[in-house]
Amino acid sequence: MSGAPAEELTRSWLGYHLQTLGTGDWQNDPVSIGSWLLWALALTGVAIAIRNRRTIPAVVWLVIGLALQIIVLQMHPHYPAIRHLLPAWLAVFPLVGCAASRLRWFAAIVLVVIFFDARTLRDYYNHGRPEWNRVAQFVADRVKPGERVLVANNWTDLNFGWYWHREPRMVDVQKITTHIDGPAWFVISSCGIAPELARMPLAREFHYTNHCEVRYIPAGASVDMPQCP
């Protein structure tokens, strides 16, 4: 169990998923024309596919699959992430293909969907992407002999550690313990920061790298940390 509460299946939840699983991005924007058109094609495909024994599995895959995934996430909540619904969502594409056989304006509709997809892709890269190589280089340029480098959790270790092993390392990365004595560099992301650690000097923030922070624990200082998932 993650300890996260179950998501509230509200109108805003539905709008966010229609947009993000359509042609929208991670932001909670109003459902775009491209998303509405994609889902309209998918529903048209459902209406067509359900009449043919060979295409019924695609309908079951999408409709029943989404329902089951939502139910499971209500029974065993996880941290909210659109990827939890992706296995069933993949059935949208064969169903859109079913719609292609019946709609005269299918090509024009698909061009509009592609236009909105291209806009989303542009925004995805424009707002900044994770740059863990910069985090690793920042720490490597500052760590001194006798200082430790610690990471908050497995997620941070996988991302930061991959690039850290490409640097001329002076020390190995260590996993977090409940008690940290300085001097040490602490790399944290995707995890709540304990108040004691928040009082330590902030060396650098990386806003788009999973809200990563690098904090320095001076010699003589110590921090008691809760365990991060």
Stockholm file with secondary structure:
# STOCKHOLM 1.0

chainA/1-229         MSGAPAEELTRSWLGYHLQTLGTGDWQNDPVSIGSWLLWALALTGVAIAIRNRRTIPAVVWLVIGLALQIIVLQMHPHYPAIRHLLPAWLAVFPLVGCAASRLRWFAAIVLVVIFFDARTLRDYYNHGRPEWNRVAQFVADRVKPGERVLVANNWTDLNFGWYWHREPRMVDVQKITTHIDGPAWFVISSCGIAPELARMPLAREFHYTNHCEVRYIPAGASVDMPQCP
#=GR chainA/1-229 SS CCCCCCCCCCHHHHHHHHHHTTTCCSSCCCCCHHHHHHHHHHHHHHHHHTTSTTTHHHHIIIIIHHHHHHHHHHHSCCCCCGGGGHHHHTTHHHHHHHHHTTCTTHHHHHHHHHHHHHHHHHHHHHTCCCCHHHHHHHHHTTCCTTCEEEESSHHHHHHHHHHHTTSCCSSCEEECCSEEESSEEEEECSSCCCHHHHTSCEEEEETTTTSEEEEEECTTCEEECCCCC
#=GC SS_cons         CCCCCCCCCCHHHHHHHHHHTTTCCSSCCCCCHHHHHHHHHHHHHHHHHTTSTTTHHHHIIIIIHHHHHHHHHHHSCCCCCGGGGHHHHTTHHHHHHHHHTTCTTHHHHHHHHHHHHHHHHHHHHHTCCCCHHHHHHHHHTTCCTTCEEEESSHHHHHHHHHHHTTSCCSSCEEECCSEEESSEEEEECSSCCCHHHHTSCEEEEETTTTSEEEEEECTTCEEECCCCC
//
